[in-house]
Amino acid sequence: MATKEKKGKGGKAEVKARGAHAGAGLPVPPPRLRIHYHEQVRPKLMQQFGYTNPHQVPTLTKIVLNVGLGEAIKQPKALDVVVEELATITGQQPVRKRAKKSIANFGLREGQEIGAAVTLRGARMWEFLDRFVSVAIPRVRDFRGLPTRSFDGRGNYSLGVKEQMIFPEINYDTIEQIHGMDITFVTTATRDDQALALLKELGMPFKGDDKKGTRL
């Protein structure tokens, strides 16, 4: 381990240890949930739906987080905070969303920034889902399960989150404004029952029938 000596107060030599952490140079381990999908989920779904080819088994392709912020029309800096929070939650830089047309009644101009979104794929997608079901959802007050009626008929599932505080990456003391977000889980499933089975096996805590569009 490399060291560096430096003269401190009183002429005594101070030694600062500088070295890489224990995992430096080692390959990045694959996401835990992706391993679980290949080893446990895929074989179970093949048996459940009678697939003969592993490539027929539905999988998760991307997760989209979207925040619409009407306050950004009059307070543009509020969107900067949302972008920073989304980046902290996902580990990826968000894309700012602009208005497609002007709406005079709302004081909205075409091209004005009114929201932000992040599309997660690959390792970041699996890691986010793992944290979402293991850490974020249990932090929701009075949580009783996810609604099962929020599928779109094409194997994709959407839900609304009321507060960004459910994510442990957000420091409660630094929050300037509470806002929600919409999260969409996009799968390769062609039917909603296939997508429901996939997400259940990946740890999504669903409940029985409920009103569509329920927010956490």
VEXDO-607905 format. One record per residue: x, y, z of N, C-alpha, C in turn; residue in three letters. Coordinates in nm, 3 decimals, decimal comma. Example, Ala and Ser with C-alpha at 12.3 -4.5 7.8 and 13.67 -1.06 7.14 Angstrom:
% residues 2
[[1,319 -0,569 0,780] [1,230 -0,450 0,780] [1,320 -0,330 0,780] ALA]
[[1,285 -0,225 0,708] [1,367 -0,106 0,714] [1,290 0,003 0,787] SER]
END
This chain:
% residues 216
[[0,085 -0,120 0,000] [0,000 0,000 0,000] [0,089 0,125 0,000] MET]
[[0,060 0,216 -0,090] [0,141 0,335 -0,100] [0,112 0,429 0,016] ALA]
[[0,217 0,497 0,063] [0,200 0,593 0,173] [0,263 0,724 0,134] THR]
[[0,220 0,827 0,201] [0,273 0,961 0,175] [0,298 1,029 0,307] LYS]
[[0,421 1,080 0,328] [0,455 1,148 0,452] [0,439 1,298 0,434] GLU]
[[0,394 1,359 0,538] [0,367 1,502 0,534] [0,399 1,562 0,669] LYS]
[[0,469 1,676 0,670] [0,505 1,744 0,794] [0,383 1,813 0,852] LYS]
[[0,350 1,777 0,975] [0,236 1,839 1,041] [0,284 1,942 1,141] GLY]
[[0,194 1,984 1,230] [0,230 2,082 1,332] [0,330 2,022 1,428] LYS]
[[0,428 2,100 1,468] [0,529 2,052 1,561] [0,640 1,976 1,492] GLY]
[[0,637 1,972 1,360] [0,745 1,908 1,285] [0,734 1,758 1,279] GLY]
[[0,627 1,699 1,336] [0,613 1,554 1,333] [0,562 1,508 1,197] LYS]
[[0,610 1,395 1,156] [0,571 1,342 1,026] [0,437 1,272 1,038] ALA]
[[0,341 1,308 0,951] [0,212 1,244 0,947] [0,210 1,152 0,826] GLU]
[[0,164 1,031 0,845] [0,161 0,934 0,737] [0,017 0,914 0,691] VAL]
[[-0,005 0,937 0,563] [-0,138 0,917 0,506] [-0,135 0,794 0,418] LYS]
[[-0,220 0,702 0,445] [-0,225 0,581 0,364] [-0,313 0,605 0,243] ALA]
[[-0,258 0,576 0,129] [-0,334 0,590 0,005] [-0,331 0,456 -0,066] ARG]
[[-0,445 0,397 -0,088] [-0,450 0,268 -0,155] [-0,588 0,241 -0,209] GLY]
[[-0,595 0,150 -0,303] [-0,723 0,116 -0,364] [-0,803 0,028 -0,268] ALA]
[[-0,935 0,031 -0,286] [-1,020 -0,053 -0,201] [-1,001 -0,200 -0,239] HIS]
[[-1,053 -0,288 -0,156] [-1,028 -0,431 -0,171] [-1,080 -0,487 -0,303] ALA]
[[-1,184 -0,424 -0,358] [-1,242 -0,478 -0,482] [-1,187 -0,417 -0,608] GLY]
[[-1,088 -0,329 -0,596] [-1,032 -0,262 -0,713] [-0,969 -0,364 -0,807] ALA]
[[-0,998 -0,350 -0,935] [-0,939 -0,438 -1,034] [-1,017 -0,565 -1,059] GLY]
[[-1,112 -0,595 -0,972] [-1,193 -0,715 -0,989] [-1,310 -0,686 -1,083] LEU]
[[-1,356 -0,785 -1,157] [-1,471 -0,763 -1,247] [-1,596 -0,731 -1,167] PRO]
[[-1,683 -0,645 -1,223] [-1,807 -0,607 -1,155] [-1,901 -0,727 -1,152] VAL]
[[-1,950 -0,765 -1,035] [-2,040 -0,881 -1,028] [-2,172 -0,852 -1,097] PRO]
[[-2,234 -0,952 -1,159] [-2,363 -0,930 -1,224] [-2,471 -0,901 -1,121] PRO]
[[-2,576 -0,829 -1,160] [-2,684 -0,797 -1,065] [-2,746 -0,924 -1,007] PRO]
[[-2,773 -0,920 -0,879] [-2,829 -1,035 -0,807] [-2,961 -1,080 -0,868] ARG]
[[-3,047 -0,983 -0,904] [-3,179 -1,019 -0,954] [-3,173 -1,080 -1,095] LEU]
[[-3,074 -1,040 -1,173] [-3,059 -1,099 -1,306] [-3,019 -1,246 -1,295] ARG]
[[-2,932 -1,276 -1,199] [-2,893 -1,416 -1,175] [-3,015 -1,496 -1,131] ILE]
[[-3,095 -1,436 -1,042] [-3,217 -1,502 -0,994] [-3,311 -1,530 -1,110] HIS]
[[-3,322 -1,437 -1,206] [-3,409 -1,456 -1,322] [-3,364 -1,578 -1,404] TYR]
[[-3,236 -1,585 -1,434] [-3,185 -1,693 -1,519] [-3,190 -1,829 -1,448] HIS]
[[-3,162 -1,830 -1,320] [-3,152 -1,958 -1,249] [-3,284 -2,007 -1,192] GLU]
[[-3,373 -1,916 -1,153] [-3,496 -1,957 -1,086] [-3,623 -1,921 -1,164] GLN]
[[-3,631 -1,795 -1,208] [-3,755 -1,746 -1,268] [-3,781 -1,809 -1,404] VAL]
[[-3,682 -1,809 -1,490] [-3,702 -1,860 -1,626] [-3,745 -2,006 -1,630] ARG]
[[-3,678 -2,096 -1,555] [-3,725 -2,235 -1,555] [-3,868 -2,250 -1,503] PRO]
[[-3,904 -2,170 -1,402] [-4,039 -2,180 -1,346] [-4,144 -2,133 -1,445] LYS]
[[-4,116 -2,026 -1,519] [-4,211 -1,976 -1,618] [-4,223 -2,071 -1,737] LEU]
[[-4,113 -2,137 -1,773] [-4,118 -2,235 -1,881] [-4,215 -2,347 -1,846] MET]
[[-4,210 -2,390 -1,723] [-4,299 -2,497 -1,678] [-4,442 -2,447 -1,667] GLN]
[[-4,460 -2,325 -1,616] [-4,595 -2,271 -1,594] [-4,671 -2,249 -1,724] GLN]
[[-4,601 -2,196 -1,826] [-4,670 -2,163 -1,952] [-4,640 -2,261 -2,065] PHE]
[[-4,562 -2,365 -2,036] [-4,537 -2,467 -2,137] [-4,445 -2,424 -2,249] GLY]
[[-4,353 -2,332 -2,220] [-4,258 -2,291 -2,324] [-4,161 -2,405 -2,353] TYR]
[[-4,123 -2,419 -2,480] [-4,025 -2,521 -2,518] [-3,887 -2,463 -2,543] THR]
[[-3,882 -2,331 -2,557] [-3,755 -2,263 -2,585] [-3,733 -2,156 -2,479] ASN]
[[-3,615 -2,152 -2,417] [-3,590 -2,049 -2,315] [-3,608 -1,906 -2,366] PRO]
[[-3,588 -1,887 -2,496] [-3,602 -1,753 -2,553] [-3,748 -1,709 -2,562] HIS]
[[-3,840 -1,801 -2,543] [-3,982 -1,765 -2,543] [-4,025 -1,705 -2,410] GLN]
[[-3,947 -1,729 -2,308] [-3,982 -1,682 -2,173] [-3,973 -1,529 -2,168] VAL]
[[-4,078 -1,462 -2,122] [-4,073 -1,315 -2,114] [-3,967 -1,267 -2,016] PRO]
[[-3,914 -1,151 -2,044] [-3,814 -1,091 -1,955] [-3,838 -0,941 -1,947] THR]
[[-3,769 -0,878 -1,857] [-3,778 -0,733 -1,841] [-3,680 -0,666 -1,936] LEU]
[[-3,724 -0,566 -2,011] [-3,636 -0,500 -2,107] [-3,593 -0,360 -2,062] THR]
[[-3,682 -0,287 -1,995] [-3,646 -0,154 -1,946] [-3,743 -0,108 -1,839] LYS]
[[-3,698 -0,012 -1,760] [-3,781 0,054 -1,659] [-3,771 0,203 -1,683] ILE]
[[-3,886 0,268 -1,694] [-3,890 0,412 -1,722] [-3,947 0,486 -1,602] VAL]
[[-3,872 0,583 -1,551] [-3,920 0,669 -1,442] [-3,948 0,806 -1,501] LEU]
[[-4,067 0,859 -1,475] [-4,107 0,986 -1,534] [-4,168 1,078 -1,428] ASN]
[[-4,121 1,202 -1,426] [-4,174 1,303 -1,334] [-4,223 1,422 -1,416] VAL]
[[-4,351 1,454 -1,402] [-4,406 1,574 -1,464] [-4,418 1,682 -1,357] GLY]
[[-4,366 1,799 -1,385] [-4,363 1,905 -1,283] [-4,426 2,032 -1,338] LEU]
[[-4,553 2,051 -1,305] [-4,622 2,171 -1,352] [-4,564 2,298 -1,293] GLY]
[[-4,506 2,288 -1,172] [-4,449 2,406 -1,108] [-4,330 2,463 -1,185] GLU]
[[-4,272 2,380 -1,274] [-4,155 2,424 -1,350] [-4,188 2,537 -1,446] ALA]
[[-4,318 2,556 -1,475] [-4,357 2,665 -1,565] [-4,321 2,799 -1,503] ILE]
[[-4,346 2,814 -1,372] [-4,316 2,940 -1,305] [-4,187 2,934 -1,223] LYS]
[[-4,144 2,812 -1,188] [-4,023 2,795 -1,109] [-3,927 2,697 -1,179] GLN]
[[-3,855 2,742 -1,281] [-3,766 2,654 -1,358] [-3,662 2,582 -1,271] PRO]
[[-3,619 2,647 -1,162] [-3,517 2,585 -1,078] [-3,569 2,462 -1,004] LYS]
[[-3,702 2,451 -0,988] [-3,759 2,335 -0,921] [-3,730 2,208 -0,999] ALA]
[[-3,720 2,221 -1,132] [-3,691 2,105 -1,215] [-3,547 2,059 -1,196] LEU]
[[-3,457 2,152 -1,166] [-3,317 2,114 -1,141] [-3,307 2,018 -1,023] ASP]
[[-3,388 2,044 -0,920] [-3,387 1,958 -0,802] [-3,439 1,819 -0,837] VAL]
[[-3,547 1,813 -0,918] [-3,604 1,685 -0,959] [-3,503 1,605 -1,040] VAL]
[[-3,434 1,671 -1,131] [-3,333 1,604 -1,213] [-3,222 1,547 -1,124] VAL]
[[-3,180 1,625 -1,027] [-3,075 1,578 -0,936] [-3,121 1,459 -0,853] GLU]
[[-3,246 1,462 -0,807] [-3,300 1,351 -0,728] [-3,314 1,224 -0,811] GLU]
[[-3,362 1,238 -0,935] [-3,375 1,122 -1,022] [-3,239 1,059 -1,050] LEU]
[[-3,139 1,143 -1,070] [-3,004 1,093 -1,094] [-2,952 1,018 -0,972] ALA]
[[-2,984 1,068 -0,854] [-2,941 1,003 -0,730] [-3,010 0,868 -0,712] THR]
[[-3,138 0,862 -0,744] [-3,216 0,739 -0,727] [-3,173 0,631 -0,826] ILE]
[[-3,147 0,671 -0,950] [-3,123 0,572 -1,056] [-2,976 0,552 -1,091] THR]
[[-2,891 0,648 -1,056] [-2,751 0,639 -1,096] [-2,729 0,671 -1,241] GLY]
[[-2,826 0,739 -1,303] [-2,818 0,774 -1,445] [-2,873 0,914 -1,466] GLN]
[[-2,812 0,987 -1,558] [-2,854 1,125 -1,582] [-2,989 1,129 -1,653] GLN]
[[-3,089 1,198 -1,596] [-3,222 1,206 -1,658] [-3,222 1,292 -1,784] PRO]
[[-3,327 1,273 -1,864] [-3,351 1,356 -1,982] [-3,463 1,453 -1,948] VAL]
[[-3,443 1,580 -1,978] [-3,548 1,680 -1,951] [-3,654 1,674 -2,060] ARG]
[[-3,780 1,677 -2,017] [-3,892 1,671 -2,110] [-3,945 1,811 -2,138] LYS]
[[-3,973 1,837 -2,266] [-4,022 1,969 -2,307] [-4,166 1,961 -2,357] ARG]
[[-4,237 2,070 -2,341] [-4,376 2,077 -2,387] [-4,382 2,070 -2,540] ALA]
[[-4,474 1,990 -2,592] [-4,484 1,974 -2,737] [-4,564 2,085 -2,803] LYS]
[[-4,646 2,153 -2,722] [-4,724 2,264 -2,777] [-4,753 2,366 -2,668] LYS]
[[-4,788 2,484 -2,708] [-4,819 2,592 -2,613] [-4,964 2,583 -2,567] SER]
[[-4,985 2,613 -2,438] [-5,120 2,618 -2,381] [-5,132 2,750 -2,306] ILE]
[[-5,200 2,845 -2,365] [-5,207 2,980 -2,311] [-5,269 2,984 -2,171] ALA]
[[-5,372 2,903 -2,148] [-5,441 2,905 -2,019] [-5,349 2,868 -1,903] ASN]
[[-5,248 2,787 -1,930] [-5,154 2,744 -1,825] [-5,023 2,821 -1,831] PHE]
[[-5,014 2,915 -1,923] [-4,890 2,990 -1,937] [-4,776 2,905 -1,989] GLY]
[[-4,811 2,799 -2,063] [-4,710 2,704 -2,110] [-4,670 2,736 -2,254] LEU]
[[-4,540 2,740 -2,277] [-4,488 2,767 -2,411] [-4,430 2,640 -2,471] ARG]
[[-4,441 2,626 -2,600] [-4,383 2,510 -2,669] [-4,232 2,507 -2,648] GLU]
[[-4,182 2,389 -2,611] [-4,039 2,374 -2,589] [-3,994 2,401 -2,446] GLY]
[[-4,086 2,444 -2,361] [-4,052 2,472 -2,222] [-4,033 2,342 -2,144] GLN]
[[-3,933 2,337 -2,058] [-3,904 2,216 -1,981] [-4,008 2,200 -1,870] GLU]
[[-4,074 2,084 -1,868] [-4,182 2,061 -1,771] [-4,170 1,926 -1,701] ILE]
[[-4,061 1,857 -1,718] [-4,048 1,728 -1,653] [-3,914 1,663 -1,682] GLY]
[[-3,896 1,544 -1,629] [-3,772 1,469 -1,650] [-3,802 1,321 -1,650] ALA]
[[-3,720 1,245 -1,720] [-3,741 1,100 -1,729] [-3,608 1,028 -1,738] ALA]
[[-3,609 0,904 -1,691] [-3,490 0,817 -1,698] [-3,535 0,681 -1,751] VAL]
[[-3,461 0,627 -1,847] [-3,487 0,494 -1,899] [-3,371 0,403 -1,860] THR]
[[-3,400 0,302 -1,779] [-3,297 0,212 -1,730] [-3,300 0,081 -1,807] LEU]
[[-3,183 0,036 -1,847] [-3,167 -0,094 -1,913] [-3,047 -0,165 -1,853] ARG]
[[-3,036 -0,294 -1,884] [-2,919 -0,369 -1,842] [-2,903 -0,378 -1,691] GLY]
[[-2,778 -0,369 -1,645] [-2,747 -0,386 -1,503] [-2,819 -0,283 -1,416] ALA]
[[-2,824 -0,158 -1,459] [-2,891 -0,055 -1,379] [-3,039 -0,087 -1,361] ARG]
[[-3,100 -0,143 -1,463] [-3,242 -0,179 -1,455] [-3,264 -0,286 -1,348] MET]
[[-3,183 -0,393 -1,353] [-3,197 -0,501 -1,256] [-3,168 -0,454 -1,114] TRP]
[[-3,066 -0,370 -1,099] [-3,030 -0,322 -0,966] [-3,138 -0,229 -0,909] GLU]
[[-3,198 -0,146 -0,996] [-3,304 -0,059 -0,949] [-3,424 -0,141 -0,903] PHE]
[[-3,465 -0,242 -0,982] [-3,579 -0,324 -0,944] [-3,552 -0,396 -0,812] LEU]
[[-3,431 -0,443 -0,794] [-3,394 -0,511 -0,670] [-3,411 -0,417 -0,551] ASP]
[[-3,361 -0,294 -0,563] [-3,374 -0,196 -0,454] [-3,519 -0,153 -0,435] ARG]
[[-3,593 -0,145 -0,544] [-3,731 -0,099 -0,538] [-3,818 -0,197 -0,459] PHE]
[[-3,806 -0,326 -0,488] [-3,891 -0,424 -0,421] [-3,839 -0,460 -0,281] VAL]
[[-3,707 -0,449 -0,261] [-3,649 -0,490 -0,133] [-3,644 -0,379 -0,029] SER]
[[-3,629 -0,255 -0,076] [-3,608 -0,144 0,017] [-3,715 -0,035 0,006] VAL]
[[-3,743 0,011 -0,116] [-3,833 0,125 -0,133] [-3,979 0,092 -0,099] ALA]
[[-4,032 -0,015 -0,156] [-4,173 -0,049 -0,132] [-4,203 -0,072 0,016] ILE]
[[-4,117 -0,143 0,091] [-4,146 -0,160 0,234] [-4,150 -0,029 0,313] PRO]
[[-4,099 0,080 0,255] [-4,100 0,209 0,324] [-4,230 0,286 0,300] ARG]
[[-4,317 0,233 0,215] [-4,445 0,298 0,188] [-4,538 0,276 0,306] VAL]
[[-4,596 0,384 0,356] [-4,685 0,374 0,471] [-4,815 0,301 0,435] ARG]
[[-4,859 0,212 0,524] [-4,984 0,138 0,506] [-4,990 0,063 0,372] ASP]
[[-4,877 0,010 0,331] [-4,872 -0,062 0,203] [-4,944 -0,196 0,215] PHE]
[[-5,030 -0,225 0,117] [-5,107 -0,350 0,120] [-5,095 -0,428 -0,010] ARG]
[[-4,996 -0,399 -0,088] [-4,977 -0,472 -0,213] [-5,000 -0,385 -0,335] GLY]
[[-4,937 -0,422 -0,446] [-4,951 -0,348 -0,571] [-5,078 -0,389 -0,644] LEU]
[[-5,147 -0,296 -0,709] [-5,269 -0,330 -0,784] [-5,233 -0,415 -0,906] PRO]
[[-5,322 -0,505 -0,944] [-5,296 -0,593 -1,059] [-5,367 -0,545 -1,185] THR]
[[-5,437 -0,434 -1,178] [-5,511 -0,386 -1,295] [-5,439 -0,276 -1,372] ARG]
[[-5,313 -0,257 -1,343] [-5,240 -0,148 -1,409] [-5,154 -0,196 -1,526] SER]
[[-5,188 -0,311 -1,582] [-5,121 -0,357 -1,704] [-5,190 -0,294 -1,825] PHE]
[[-5,113 -0,280 -1,934] [-5,167 -0,208 -2,051] [-5,222 -0,300 -2,159] ASP]
[[-5,228 -0,432 -2,134] [-5,277 -0,525 -2,235] [-5,168 -0,577 -2,326] GLY]
[[-5,048 -0,521 -2,315] [-4,935 -0,563 -2,399] [-4,816 -0,609 -2,314] ARG]
[[-4,844 -0,643 -2,188] [-4,739 -0,697 -2,103] [-4,654 -0,594 -2,030] GLY]
[[-4,699 -0,469 -2,027] [-4,625 -0,364 -1,955] [-4,705 -0,319 -1,833] ASN]
[[-4,635 -0,283 -1,728] [-4,701 -0,248 -1,602] [-4,656 -0,110 -1,556] TYR]
[[-4,752 -0,028 -1,514] [-4,722 0,108 -1,467] [-4,780 0,130 -1,328] SER]
[[-4,709 0,207 -1,249] [-4,760 0,244 -1,117] [-4,714 0,386 -1,084] LEU]
[[-4,783 0,445 -0,990] [-4,749 0,580 -0,948] [-4,696 0,582 -0,806] GLY]
[[-4,593 0,659 -0,784] [-4,535 0,677 -0,651] [-4,568 0,819 -0,605] VAL]
[[-4,624 0,832 -0,487] [-4,665 0,964 -0,438] [-4,549 1,049 -0,389] LYS]
[[-4,450 0,984 -0,327] [-4,341 1,060 -0,265] [-4,206 0,998 -0,301] GLU]
[[-4,112 1,083 -0,337] [-3,977 1,034 -0,368] [-3,902 0,989 -0,244] GLN]
[[-3,960 1,015 -0,125] [-3,893 0,982 0,000] [-3,886 0,832 0,028] MET]
[[-3,962 0,752 -0,048] [-3,955 0,608 -0,023] [-3,821 0,550 -0,067] ILE]
[[-3,748 0,626 -0,149] [-3,617 0,578 -0,194] [-3,512 0,618 -0,090] PHE]
[[-3,437 0,523 -0,039] [-3,341 0,553 0,068] [-3,227 0,645 0,024] PRO]
[[-3,208 0,659 -0,107] [-3,102 0,748 -0,155] [-3,134 0,895 -0,130] GLU]
[[-3,262 0,926 -0,106] [-3,304 1,065 -0,085] [-3,294 1,100 0,062] ILE]
[[-3,223 1,206 0,092] [-3,208 1,255 0,229] [-3,329 1,341 0,264] ASN]
[[-3,405 1,296 0,363] [-3,528 1,366 0,401] [-3,501 1,512 0,438] TYR]
[[-3,390 1,539 0,503] [-3,360 1,675 0,551] [-3,330 1,773 0,439] ASP]
[[-3,298 1,722 0,320] [-3,262 1,812 0,210] [-3,376 1,831 0,110] THR]
[[-3,490 1,767 0,134] [-3,602 1,776 0,040] [-3,664 1,916 0,043] ILE]
[[-3,675 1,976 -0,073] [-3,737 2,107 -0,083] [-3,885 2,097 -0,117] GLU]
[[-3,921 1,992 -0,192] [-4,060 1,977 -0,234] [-4,089 1,829 -0,255] GLN]
[[-4,203 1,783 -0,204] [-4,243 1,644 -0,224] [-4,312 1,631 -0,360] ILE]
[[-4,272 1,533 -0,435] [-4,333 1,509 -0,567] [-4,341 1,360 -0,592] HIS]
[[-4,430 1,323 -0,681] [-4,445 1,182 -0,717] [-4,376 1,153 -0,849] GLY]
[[-4,396 1,030 -0,895] [-4,342 0,990 -1,025] [-4,416 0,867 -1,074] MET]
[[-4,412 0,846 -1,203] [-4,470 0,728 -1,264] [-4,356 0,635 -1,304] ASP]
[[-4,374 0,506 -1,277] [-4,273 0,406 -1,311] [-4,337 0,300 -1,399] ILE]
[[-4,277 0,274 -1,514] [-4,329 0,175 -1,608] [-4,227 0,063 -1,627] THR]
[[-4,276 -0,060 -1,613] [-4,192 -0,179 -1,630] [-4,228 -0,241 -1,765] PHE]
[[-4,137 -0,238 -1,857] [-4,161 -0,287 -1,994] [-4,103 -0,428 -2,007] VAL]
[[-4,186 -0,521 -2,050] [-4,145 -0,661 -2,064] [-4,162 -0,707 -2,209] THR]
[[-4,111 -0,826 -2,237] [-4,129 -0,886 -2,369] [-4,254 -0,973 -2,375] THR]
[[-4,329 -0,978 -2,266] [-4,451 -1,059 -2,262] [-4,554 -1,004 -2,361] ALA]
[[-4,631 -1,094 -2,420] [-4,736 -1,053 -2,513] [-4,873 -1,051 -2,447] THR]
[[-4,880 -1,107 -2,326] [-5,007 -1,108 -2,251] [-4,981 -1,059 -2,110] ARG]
[[-5,086 -1,001 -2,051] [-5,072 -0,946 -1,916] [-5,050 -1,055 -1,812] ASP]
[[-5,110 -1,173 -1,831] [-5,091 -1,278 -1,732] [-4,946 -1,327 -1,729] ASP]
[[-4,881 -1,326 -1,845] [-4,739 -1,363 -1,851] [-4,653 -1,258 -1,779] GLN]
[[-4,685 -1,131 -1,805] [-4,610 -1,023 -1,740] [-4,631 -1,025 -1,589] ALA]
[[-4,754 -1,052 -1,546] [-4,784 -1,059 -1,403] [-4,704 -1,171 -1,337] LEU]
[[-4,700 -1,286 -1,401] [-4,624 -1,399 -1,345] [-4,475 -1,366 -1,338] ALA]
[[-4,424 -1,299 -1,442] [-4,282 -1,260 -1,444] [-4,249 -1,166 -1,330] LEU]
[[-4,327 -1,060 -1,316] [-4,299 -0,960 -1,214] [-4,318 -1,015 -1,073] LEU]
[[-4,416 -1,106 -1,058] [-4,435 -1,171 -0,928] [-4,311 -1,250 -0,888] LYS]
[[-4,258 -1,326 -0,984] [-4,140 -1,408 -0,956] [-4,017 -1,322 -0,930] GLU]
[[-4,016 -1,200 -0,982] [-3,905 -1,108 -0,960] [-3,919 -1,032 -0,828] LEU]
[[-4,029 -1,059 -0,755] [-4,042 -1,000 -0,622] [-4,143 -0,889 -0,608] GLY]
[[-4,215 -0,854 -0,716] [-4,314 -0,747 -0,704] [-4,431 -0,796 -0,619] MET]
[[-4,462 -0,727 -0,509] [-4,567 -0,772 -0,416] [-4,707 -0,730 -0,458] PRO]
[[-4,769 -0,810 -0,543] [-4,904 -0,778 -0,591] [-5,010 -0,824 -0,491] PHE]
[[-5,128 -0,763 -0,505] [-5,242 -0,805 -0,425] [-5,355 -0,841 -0,520] LYS]
[[-5,476 -0,859 -0,468] [-5,590 -0,893 -0,552] [-5,639 -0,773 -0,632] GLY]
[[-5,754 -0,786 -0,691] [-5,809 -0,680 -0,773] [-5,820 -0,550 -0,695] ASP]
[[-5,787 -0,442 -0,764] [-5,794 -0,311 -0,701] [-5,822 -0,208 -0,808] ASP]
[[-5,845 -0,085 -0,767] [-5,874 0,021 -0,862] [-5,751 0,050 -0,948] LYS]
[[-5,774 0,068 -1,075] [-5,664 0,095 -1,166] [-5,603 0,231 -1,136] LYS]
[[-5,472 0,237 -1,147] [-5,404 0,365 -1,128] [-5,373 0,399 -0,985] GLY]
[[-5,383 0,304 -0,895] [-5,353 0,331 -0,754] [-5,208 0,376 -0,739] THR]
[[-5,186 0,479 -0,658] [-5,051 0,530 -0,635] [-5,002 0,485 -0,498] ARG]
[[-4,872 0,460 -0,490] [-4,812 0,416 -0,363] [-4,799 0,533 -0,267] LEU]
END
